[in-house]
Amino acid sequence: MGASGKMASFRLPPLPTIGEIIKLYNLRAQKQLSQNFLLDLRLTDKIVRQAGNVRNGFVCEVGPGPGGLTRSILNAGAAQLLVVEKDTRFLPGLQLLAEAAPEKVKIVHGDILTYKMERAFPKQLAKEWDDGPPDVHIIGNLPFSVSTPLIIRWLENIANRDGPFVYGRTQLTLTFQKEVAERLTASTGSRQRSRLSIMAQYLCNVRSCFTIPGRAFVPKPEVDVGVVHFTPLIQPQINQPFKMVEKVVRNVFQFRRKYCRRGIE
């Protein structure tokens, strides 16, 4: 993928709807992979708006599935879009989108947990950590089963300034089960305050964007979904190695509130 300058406004040509794509390729969400499709492009557009200005930017989408969020990212004017999809069933539909947006889309068939994101985009996009965020974004409607281990992995990348954060303070806009989203964004003193709250907030400015009702997805999950935006901090709020912070916080939260002192002994 090469870096590009200012580009004319881009809109995808007429395409089959996401529902039609699902029928065309006989796609069914697999429960064991905690897959849920978001078909309403008004909602996928709203997710992309929460990412900030992606026009002429470089975006990595995690788990695009049938491509609803993918369409919204392209219509928002992204210069280059890298999609990382583990499930081979979705590749033909994504290839259709790639053909409709020539030279804009790169499809990687692989697991985001092992994909080397530091090689994804041109090195010249990198900014110093003390500068503003680079023109690189990570956006994803994450399967519930992968969302927590993935955000922990990326938080460790932030602490080490590697992975997708070799480009600088790359911003993330991701979906989680509502309960997980509430934990990620919970303030001090909140009943939702948890290990995830501290691990995320000592490294990032974490913002709750909006909630998507479960009925908006196909199939309908038993829970609602929260959209969360992360911007890495210039300086972490705890100046200790990630593994040490993670170990201490895990030990503390193994014990309920009135026993927390025991957890750090």
N, C-alpha and C positions, 0 to 999 in steps of 0.2 A: 504494500500500500504506500503510495507516495503522498507527501504533503501537498496540499493545494491551496491556492489563494482564494480570493473572493469568487463566489460562484453565483450564477443566476438562480433565481428561485426555482425549486424543483418540486413537482408533484408526480406521484405515480400515475401511470395510465390506467384506464378502466381494467379491473381485474375481477375474477370471481370473488364473492364474499368469503369471509372466513368460514362461515357455515357451509358454503358450497365446496370450499377446499377440503373440509372435514369429510363431507360426503364423497367427494371425488376420489380421495385417497383412502377412504374407509378408515379414518382415524378415530380411535377410541382412547379416551383418557385411561391410563392404567393406574388402578388404585395402589398397587404395590410401589409405584413410583411417585405417589401423591400428586398426580397431574390433575390440574383443573384449568380449563380453557376460558380465557376472557375474550368474549366475542364483541362486546360493545366498544366500538372505536372511539366513542366519546370518552370513555373511561381510560383507554390506552393513551389517547391524546393528553388527558389530564395528568397521567403519570409522567409523561415526557415533559410536560410544562414544569413539573416539580423539579426536574433535573437542572433547570436553568436554561441558558441559551446554548442549544446544541447546533445551531446553524453554522455550517462550515467546520463543525467540530468532528472529532473522532470518537466513535462510540463502540463499546463492547456490550452486546446484549447476551445475557446468560439465559439459556434454556428458552429459546424463542417459540418452541412448539409449532403450532400452525401459522404463526406469523402476524398476529394482530398487533402486538406492541412493535414488531419490526416495521410494519407499515407506518405507524405513527412516528417512529424515529426518522424514517426516510422522508415522510411528508414534512417533518419539522426542519428539514434542510441539512441533515448531517452530511459531511463531505465523504466520510468513509464509515462503514458499519461492519464490524466483525461480529458474527453470531457463532456461539459455541453451543452445539446441540449434541447430546449423547444418544438420543433415540433416532435410529435410522429411518423410522417411519415418516419423520417430518422433513427429511432432506428434499424429496421431490417438490413439495410445496414451497420450501425456502429457495430452491433453485429457480422456481417460477418468479419469485420476487427479485432474485438476483438478475435474471434476464430482463426484468422490467426496469431495473435501475442499473444500467451498464456501468461497470468499473466502480460501483459504489459499495457493493456487498461482497464480503469474503465469508464463506461458510467453512467452519471447522467442525468436523465430526469428532467429538472427543468429550472428555470429562473436565468440567471447569475446575474441579478440585486438583487436577494434575496438570492442567494446561499452563504453559509458561507465558504468562501475560506480559512479562517484560520484553518479549520479542514481538509483541503484537503490532506496535505502531512505530512510526519513524522516530529515531532518537532525537531529531531536532525539535520535537514537540516538548521535550523536557524543560521544566522550569526549576529554578532554585527553590528549596523548601520554604524559604522565607518570603518568596513571592506569592502572588495569587495562584489559585488552582490552574493547572494546565488545561488546554482545550481537549481534554480526554475525559470521557464519562463512562461509567459502568451503570447499566440499567438492566433490571430483570424482574420478571414475575416468577419468583423462585418456587420450585416444588417444596412443600413443607418439610420433607424429609432431609433436604440438603441445606436449608436456610441457616440453621444455627451453626453447624460445623463450618459452613462457608464464611459466614461473617466473622467467626473466631479466627479462621485462617487469614482473612483479609486484615483484621485488626493486628494480628502478629506481623503481617507484611507492612502495615503502617508504622508499627514500632521500629521495624528494621529498615524501613524505607526501601523495600525491595518488591518484587512482583509487580503489580500494576502501579506501584507508587515509586518506581524508578523515574517516572515522568514528573514527579512532584506530588502535590496534595490532590490527587485524583478524587473526584467526587463520586459518590454512589447513591443511586436511587433504587430501592429494592422493596419487594413485598414480603410480608411475613404474616403468619397467623396473628390475629389481633392481640392475643395474649402476649405473644413474643414481642410484637411492636410496642406494646405498653411497657413491657419490662425494659426494652432498649431505651425508651425515652423517659422513664420514671425519674422524678426529681428526688432529692434527698428528703427523707421522711415519708415518702409515699409507700403505701402498702405493696405496691408493685416493684419497689426497689429490690434489685437482685444482683447476682453475679454479672449477668449480661449488662445491666445498667452501668455498673462501675467500669467493666472492661471496655465498653463502647465510649463512655463519656470521658474517661481519662485521656483518650486519644483523639476524640472527634467532637465536633459540634453536631449533636444528633437532634433531628427535627421530625416530629410527627406531622405528616402532610395531610392525609385524609384516610377515611375508612371506606372500603368497598364491601357492600353487603354480600354475603355468601351466595345469594340468589342470582348475582350477576355472572356467576361462573357456571360452566358446564363440565362435568356434573357439579351440582351444588354441594360444596363442602359443608360440614357441620358447624363451621365457625366463620366469622367475618374475617376480612383481610385488611391489614394496615400497611400503608405506604410510608416508608421512612427514608429520609435523606441524611447522608453523612458527609461532612466536610472535615478532613483531618486538621487538627490543631497544629499551629506552628511549633508550640512547645507542649509536650504532654503534661498533664496535671500531676503525674507521679513520675519522678525521674529515677526509675528503676527498670531493670530488664523485664521484658514482657512475661517470660516464664515465671519469674519470681512474683510479679504482681498477680498473675493468674493463680499460682499456688496459694498465696495468702488469701485472696478473695474466695477461692473455692473452699478453703478450710473454714473461713468465717461463716459462709452461707450454708455449710453443712449443719450448723446449729441454728435454731430459731432465735429470734431477737433477744430474749432475755438470757440466752446462753452464749451470745456472741463472744463474750470475753474468753470463755473456755476455748473457742475455736482458734484464737490467735495465740494461745499460750504455747 
